[in-house]
Amino acid sequence: MSVRSAWLLPEGQTREDTRLTPTGTFAPESEIRTRDGVIAGGNPFAATGAGAMSLRIGVGRALVQGTTAQGAYPVTLDAPEILTFGDGDAQFARVDTVALHVYDQLFDEYGQNLARVEIIVGEPNASPAAPSMPSACLRLWDVTVPAGASAGTGGIGWSSALADRRRFTSGYGGIIPQGWGSNFTGAYDGQYRDAGGVLERWNASAAEWRIYRAPRQVESTTSGFAVASGYTLNTFTARRNLDTGLCSFLVEVSRKGAQLNVPATGNINDETIGTLPSGWRPAIDAEMSASDGFGDGGARLSTSGVITLRTWSGEGALISDRNIRMSCTFFLP
């Protein structure tokens, strides 16, 4: 038997059935309903053309939810199956669905206990749509069967006829992989899903998925700045994000000593202002600005943390007791 299902047969469930089928608590959909879907791993229930009108479905595991009273059935296909589609309608195309179907004689009219991969045939139409699913059915693939398709006319063009309808589920608390129909409503606050490489968390109070961002790891300091001779330190504060490596600081110093007059060109001899503490220095040299409210200039911040004032307003002056303010944002090494 290729298709196995646990907790279906009134007797005769084998040890292999139990080991192969995914038993346990899976992602909820409501208080007692389970989110059904394919169990990720490799390429479960892969579909490949096996002939003009035949399709090969590969192995895989899944969970199939029936009615609320039925509960969910763990199912495994442990060997590939070949499905053969009926000929196309003479006038219109149709969409057939490949599905996992669980039959349970306690809940349906079919009178058997069986799980199988089957084709649910759609209605031919000028604008064909996929058929609706019976209870305890999990859609895997939709297949467009062209009008007049048959083995004698070339059959189904598998490269364009297949539409992947596999949706995924996971264990309780697990991250649900992206698949078809992935824009679903979350079931509980704190549920996670993968949305095309972006981790999202369900916010129950807002009833929406939100991009998950881990709490930022940041540090701040107000000490460790070594002010250069000829200046006194008024304030220094710095902050760094340990996740991104982004760092910023603000420093204010007061000039002491003789006035430094600046020529019209604005060029001055390099004036060392001070040095940032270790661990708060840039990965590469950075340019920054400085101002005392009367004039401004450009400074260089080196990888060793040294701040050097290099230019100032032409025909201006660095005057004693004026406060020079500087700030910069950069990435740490």
Secondary structure, 3 states (H helix, E strand, C coil): CCEEECCCCCCCCCHHHHHHCCCCCECECCCCCECCEEECCCCCCCEEECCCCEEEECCEEEEEECCCCCCEEEEEECCCEEEECCCCCCCCEEEEEEEEEEECCCCCCCCCCEEEEEEECCCCECCCCCCCCCCCEEEEEEEEECCCCCHHHCCCCHHHHEEECCCEECECCCCECCCCCCCCCCCCCCCEEEECCEEEEEECCCCEEEECCCCCCEEEECCCCEECCCEEEEEEEEEEECCCCEEEEEEEEEECCCCEECCCCCEEEEEEEEECCCCCCCCCCEEEEEECCCCEEEEEECCCCEEEEEECCCCCEECCCCEEEEEEEEECC
